[in-house]
Amino acid sequence: MKNRVYVLYGGKSCEHEVSIASACNIINELDKNKYDVFALYINNNGTWSKPLQIIKSVTLTELKQLDTSKYSQIQSIFDFFVGVLNTNSIIFPVIHGTYGEDGKVQGMLEMFNIPYVGNGVSASSIAMDKILSKKIFRSQDIPQAKYVSFSKKQFISFKSSCVQLVEEEIGFPCFVKPSNMGSSIGVSRCMTVEELFLAIEEAFNFDYMVLIEEEIIGREVLIAMTGNEEIKCSLAGEWQRNISFFNYEDKYMDEGLTPIIPAVLPKKTYLKICSYAKNAYKTLGCSGMLRADFFITEDHEIYLNEVNTIPGFTQHSMFPLLFQRSENKTYSELLDYLIQLGFSQHKQKNSIQYIKE
């Protein structure tokens, strides 16, 4: 009997469109001879459509049309999980950002005891929270850019003090980011106090906590990691670019981006990056996969920028490219491996005794 793979995508997230693009690639690259593949779509309002089996390939346009206006919605998520899914089923969550990458979906799947691909609840929720993850990485002496943070309530009550703190601790230029958001959404580079005020207000549209970081002048180098207990670290990669900051469109819409794999680095620098990346992976308690993004200065100083527990799987995404070049394997083989890790992690969790006999 084939395993069933339900690719869960869309969701109530500003990264909804990126999720659809990632799902399209995953669905088309999954080996239909090995798996029964289903598209499981959640629209922008959080409504689930009934799963649709994909026999061959699907276009991005077709996946965008799998809305509840065309296909019947799931009347009861409970009935779906209990009645449709079975022991040879696994969920492949590819909802980037809120309500998917932040541990919420993973928590629901844990409650139903359903296997899924990728990171668990705690790793997902902590990694998604930039402020919390930075505090944890700091406790492990993983180098990072200087930063300050404050809530929307603090900013409304003490605007002058908050801006003064940024000027004294960070200075200009600086970057303002929502704490819980990805794909550079709500992120601004600021050169003046006036720009800082506008950027903070923009960031608060996406979260009630903001992070302000110093600008690090250097190359952005990415590492892909896979595994549960045993962690595989990929070659380092970077994008050939002429801009200092990637916004949403640059990351996902620019077809002219050229990946450089492996990134040209001294071996000592690469090994340091791998050490920091693996430390972050272990500290968060990751499983399945993670992408870690670093800045490297001309003096070879290393700074961890951020980590992604559900990295992009679009045609422009670095994570699958890094795996393919590092392991000399296909996109389809990467998906096989991640699914295998998901089943293995689920089996290990089920070996835990929860009731004292």
C-alpha positions as CSV (number, residue, x, y, z in Angstrom):
1,M,0.0,0.0,0.0
2,K,1.3,3.5,-0.9
3,N,1.8,6.1,1.7
4,R,-0.5,9.0,1.5
5,V,1.1,12.5,1.5
6,Y,-1.2,15.5,2.2
7,V,0.5,18.7,1.2
8,L,-1.0,21.3,3.5
9,Y,-0.6,24.9,2.2
10,G,-2.1,28.4,2.0
11,G,-3.3,29.5,5.4
12,K,-4.0,32.8,7.2
13,S,-0.6,34.3,6.6
14,C,1.0,37.2,4.7
15,E,3.1,34.5,3.1
16,H,0.0,32.8,1.6
17,E,1.2,33.1,-2.0
18,V,4.7,31.8,-1.2
19,S,3.1,28.8,0.4
20,I,1.1,28.0,-2.7
21,A,4.3,28.3,-4.8
22,S,6.2,25.9,-2.4
23,A,3.3,23.5,-2.4
24,C,3.2,23.4,-6.2
25,N,6.8,22.4,-6.4
26,I,6.5,19.8,-3.7
27,I,3.3,18.2,-5.2
28,N,4.9,18.0,-8.7
29,E,8.2,16.6,-7.4
30,L,6.6,13.9,-5.2
31,D,7.0,10.5,-6.8
32,K,3.4,9.4,-7.6
33,N,4.6,5.8,-8.0
34,K,5.5,5.8,-4.3
35,Y,2.8,8.1,-2.8
36,D,-0.9,9.0,-3.2
37,V,-0.5,12.7,-3.2
38,F,-3.2,15.1,-2.0
39,A,-3.4,18.9,-2.1
40,L,-4.9,20.2,1.2
41,Y,-5.7,23.9,0.9
42,I,-6.5,26.5,3.6
43,N,-7.8,29.8,2.3
44,N,-7.0,33.2,3.6
45,N,-10.0,33.0,6.0
46,G,-8.7,29.8,7.5
47,T,-11.3,27.6,5.8
48,W,-10.1,24.1,4.8
49,S,-11.0,22.6,1.5
50,K,-11.5,18.9,1.0
51,P,-8.3,17.2,-0.1
52,L,-7.9,16.8,-3.8
53,Q,-5.8,13.9,-5.1
54,I,-3.2,14.9,-7.6
55,I,-2.5,12.2,-10.2
56,K,0.1,13.9,-12.4
57,S,1.3,17.5,-12.2
58,V,-0.5,20.7,-11.3
59,T,0.0,24.3,-12.2
60,L,0.3,27.2,-9.8
61,T,-2.9,28.7,-11.2
62,E,-4.8,25.4,-10.5
63,L,-3.6,25.3,-6.9
64,K,-4.7,28.8,-6.3
65,Q,-8.2,27.8,-7.5
66,L,-8.6,25.1,-4.9
67,D,-10.8,27.3,-2.8
68,T,-14.0,26.5,-1.0
69,S,-15.9,28.4,-3.7
70,K,-15.1,25.6,-6.1
71,Y,-14.6,22.6,-3.9
72,S,-16.6,21.6,-0.8
73,Q,-15.0,22.6,2.4
74,I,-14.3,20.2,5.2
75,Q,-17.3,20.3,7.5
76,S,-15.4,18.8,10.5
77,I,-11.6,18.8,10.8
78,F,-12.0,16.2,13.5
79,D,-13.9,13.9,11.2
80,F,-11.3,14.4,8.5
81,F,-8.4,13.6,10.7
82,V,-10.1,10.6,12.3
83,G,-11.9,9.3,9.2
84,V,-9.7,10.1,6.2
85,L,-6.2,9.7,7.6
86,N,-4.8,6.3,8.5
87,T,-1.5,4.7,9.6
88,N,0.2,5.2,6.3
89,S,-0.7,8.9,6.0
90,I,1.5,11.9,6.7
91,I,1.0,15.6,6.5
92,F,3.6,17.8,4.8
93,P,3.0,21.3,6.2
94,V,4.2,24.0,3.9
95,I,2.4,27.0,5.4
96,H,5.0,29.7,5.8
97,G,4.6,32.2,8.5
98,T,1.7,32.5,11.0
99,Y,-0.7,29.6,11.6
100,G,1.7,27.2,10.0
101,E,5.4,27.8,10.7
102,D,4.7,29.0,14.3
103,G,3.8,25.6,15.8
104,K,0.0,26.0,15.7
105,V,-0.6,23.4,13.0
106,Q,2.0,21.1,14.5
107,G,0.2,21.3,17.9
108,M,-3.1,20.3,16.3
109,L,-1.4,17.3,14.5
110,E,0.2,16.2,17.8
111,M,-3.2,16.2,19.4
112,F,-4.6,13.9,16.7
113,N,-1.3,11.8,16.8
114,I,-0.8,12.3,13.1
115,P,2.7,12.0,11.5
116,Y,4.0,15.2,9.8
117,V,7.1,16.4,8.1
118,G,9.4,18.9,9.8
119,N,9.8,20.6,13.1
120,G,7.7,20.1,16.2
121,V,5.7,22.6,18.3
122,S,8.4,24.1,20.5
123,A,11.1,24.4,17.8
124,S,8.6,26.0,15.4
125,S,7.1,28.5,17.8
126,I,10.5,29.6,19.2
127,A,12.2,29.9,15.9
128,M,9.3,32.0,14.5
129,D,9.6,34.4,17.4
130,K,12.8,36.4,16.4
131,I,13.1,38.0,19.8
132,L,12.8,34.8,21.8
133,S,15.1,32.9,19.5
134,K,17.7,35.6,19.7
135,K,17.6,35.4,23.5
136,I,18.1,31.6,23.3
137,F,20.9,31.9,20.8
138,R,22.6,34.5,22.9
139,S,22.6,32.0,25.9
140,Q,24.5,29.6,23.6
141,D,27.1,32.3,22.6
142,I,26.0,32.2,19.0
143,P,27.1,35.6,17.6
144,Q,24.3,37.9,16.4
145,A,23.8,41.5,15.5
146,K,23.1,44.0,18.3
147,Y,19.4,44.4,18.8
148,V,16.6,46.0,21.0
149,S,12.9,45.2,21.1
150,F,9.7,46.5,22.5
151,S,6.0,46.0,22.4
152,K,3.3,48.1,20.7
153,K,2.0,49.2,24.1
154,Q,5.5,50.3,25.2
155,F,6.0,52.3,22.0
156,I,2.7,54.0,22.3
157,S,3.4,55.0,25.9
158,F,7.1,55.8,25.6
159,K,7.8,56.7,22.0
160,S,10.7,59.1,22.8
161,S,12.4,56.6,25.1
162,C,12.1,53.8,22.6
163,V,13.6,55.9,19.8
164,Q,16.4,57.1,22.2
165,L,17.1,53.5,23.1
166,V,17.5,52.6,19.4
167,E,19.8,55.6,18.8
168,E,22.0,54.8,21.7
169,E,22.2,51.0,21.5
170,I,21.9,50.4,17.7
171,G,22.3,53.6,15.7
172,F,21.8,54.1,12.0
173,P,21.4,52.5,9.6
174,C,19.2,49.9,11.3
175,F,16.6,47.3,10.4
176,V,13.1,47.2,11.9
177,K,11.3,43.8,11.8
178,P,8.1,42.3,13.2
179,S,9.1,39.7,15.7
180,N,6.7,37.0,14.2
181,M,6.9,37.2,10.4
182,G,9.0,35.9,7.6
183,S,9.9,36.6,3.9
184,S,11.0,40.1,4.9
185,I,7.4,41.2,5.2
186,G,7.1,44.4,7.3
187,V,10.9,44.8,7.3
188,S,12.4,48.3,6.7
189,R,15.9,49.7,6.6
190,C,16.1,53.1,8.3
191,M,18.6,55.9,8.0
192,T,16.9,58.6,10.1
193,V,14.6,59.0,13.1
194,E,11.8,59.9,10.8
195,E,12.2,56.7,8.8
196,L,12.4,54.8,12.1
197,F,9.0,56.1,13.3
198,L,7.4,55.0,10.0
199,A,9.1,51.6,10.0
200,I,8.0,50.8,13.5
201,E,4.4,51.7,12.7
202,E,4.6,49.5,9.6
203,A,6.0,46.6,11.6
204,F,3.3,46.8,14.1
205,N,0.8,46.1,11.4
206,F,2.1,42.5,11.4
207,D,2.9,41.9,15.1
208,Y,2.7,43.5,18.5
209,M,6.4,43.1,19.1
210,V,9.2,44.7,17.0
211,L,12.9,44.0,16.7
212,I,15.4,46.6,15.8
213,E,18.9,45.4,14.7
214,E,22.1,47.0,13.7
215,E,23.1,46.7,10.0
216,I,25.8,44.2,9.4
217,I,27.9,44.9,6.2
218,G,28.7,41.5,4.7
219,R,27.6,38.6,2.6
220,E,24.5,36.6,3.4
221,V,25.4,32.9,3.5
222,L,22.8,30.2,3.9
223,I,23.1,26.6,5.3
224,A,20.5,23.9,5.0
225,M,20.2,21.2,7.6
226,T,18.3,18.0,7.7
227,G,17.9,15.1,10.2
228,N,16.5,14.2,13.6
229,E,19.2,13.2,16.0
230,E,21.9,13.0,13.4
231,I,22.2,16.4,11.6
232,K,23.4,16.8,8.1
233,C,24.9,20.2,7.2
234,S,24.8,21.3,3.5
235,L,27.3,23.2,1.5
236,A,27.1,27.0,2.1
237,G,25.2,29.0,-0.5
238,E,24.6,32.6,-1.4
239,W,22.7,34.7,-4.0
240,Q,24.5,36.8,-6.5
241,R,22.9,40.2,-6.1
242,N,23.5,43.9,-6.4
243,I,21.3,45.0,-3.5
244,S,21.9,45.2,0.3
245,F,18.4,44.0,1.3
246,F,16.0,41.4,-0.1
247,N,12.4,42.3,0.1
248,Y,9.5,40.0,-0.6
249,E,9.5,40.5,-4.3
250,D,13.3,40.1,-4.5
251,K,13.1,36.7,-2.7
252,Y,10.2,35.1,-4.7
253,M,9.6,37.0,-7.9
254,D,13.0,37.8,-9.2
255,E,13.9,35.2,-11.8
256,G,17.3,36.8,-12.4
257,L,18.7,35.6,-9.1
258,T,21.7,33.4,-9.4
259,P,22.6,30.9,-6.6
260,I,26.3,30.4,-5.9
261,I,26.8,26.9,-4.4
262,P,29.2,26.4,-2.8
263,A,29.8,29.9,-1.6
264,V,33.5,30.8,-1.8
265,L,34.6,30.7,1.8
266,P,37.7,29.7,3.7
267,K,37.3,26.2,5.1
268,K,37.7,27.5,8.6
269,T,34.8,30.0,8.1
270,Y,32.6,27.3,6.7
271,L,33.3,24.9,9.6
272,K,32.4,27.7,12.1
273,I,29.2,28.4,10.3
274,C,28.3,24.7,10.4
275,S,29.1,24.6,14.1
276,Y,26.9,27.6,14.9
277,A,24.1,26.2,12.7
278,K,24.1,22.8,14.3
279,N,24.2,24.4,17.8
280,A,21.1,26.4,16.8
281,Y,19.4,23.2,15.5
282,K,20.1,21.3,18.7
283,T,19.2,24.2,21.0
284,L,15.8,24.6,19.4
285,G,15.2,20.9,19.4
286,C,14.7,20.8,15.6
287,S,13.7,17.8,13.6
288,G,13.4,17.2,9.9
289,M,14.9,20.4,8.5
290,L,16.1,24.0,9.1
291,R,17.7,26.7,7.1
292,A,20.1,29.0,8.9
293,D,21.0,32.4,7.4
294,F,24.3,34.1,8.4
295,F,26.1,37.4,7.7
296,I,29.9,37.2,7.1
297,T,32.0,40.4,7.1
298,E,35.2,41.0,5.1
299,D,37.1,40.2,8.3
300,H,35.3,36.8,8.4
301,E,33.3,37.7,11.4
302,I,30.1,35.5,11.5
303,Y,26.6,36.6,12.7
304,L,23.5,34.4,12.7
305,N,20.7,36.4,11.2
306,E,17.7,34.0,11.4
307,V,16.5,30.5,11.1
308,N,13.6,29.1,9.1
309,T,11.8,25.9,10.2
310,I,9.7,25.7,7.0
311,P,12.1,27.1,4.4
312,G,10.9,27.9,1.0
313,F,10.4,25.2,-1.6
314,T,9.7,27.5,-4.6
315,Q,11.6,27.4,-7.8
316,H,13.8,30.3,-6.4
317,S,14.3,28.8,-3.0
318,M,17.8,28.0,-1.7
319,F,16.9,25.1,0.7
320,P,16.2,22.4,-2.0
321,L,19.1,23.7,-4.1
322,L,21.5,23.3,-1.2
323,F,20.4,19.8,-0.5
324,Q,20.6,18.8,-4.2
325,R,24.1,20.1,-4.7
326,S,25.4,18.9,-1.3
327,E,24.0,15.3,-1.5
328,N,24.0,14.9,-5.2
329,K,20.4,13.9,-5.0
330,T,17.2,15.0,-6.8
331,Y,14.4,17.2,-5.4
332,S,12.2,14.1,-5.3
333,E,14.8,12.3,-3.2
334,L,14.9,15.3,-0.8
335,L,11.2,14.9,-0.3
336,D,11.5,11.2,0.3
337,Y,14.1,11.8,3.0
338,L,12.0,14.4,4.8
339,I,9.0,12.1,4.7
340,Q,11.1,9.3,6.1
341,L,12.3,11.6,8.9
342,G,8.7,12.6,9.7
343,F,7.5,9.0,10.1
344,S,10.6,8.2,12.2
345,Q,10.0,11.1,14.5
346,H,6.4,10.1,14.9
347,K,7.3,6.6,15.8
348,Q,9.8,7.8,18.4
349,K,7.1,10.1,20.0
350,N,4.7,7.2,20.2
351,S,7.3,5.1,22.1
352,I,6.9,7.5,25.0
353,Q,4.8,6.3,27.9
354,Y,2.3,9.0,29.0
355,I,0.4,7.0,31.6
356,K,2.0,5.4,34.7
357,E,1.0,1.8,34.9
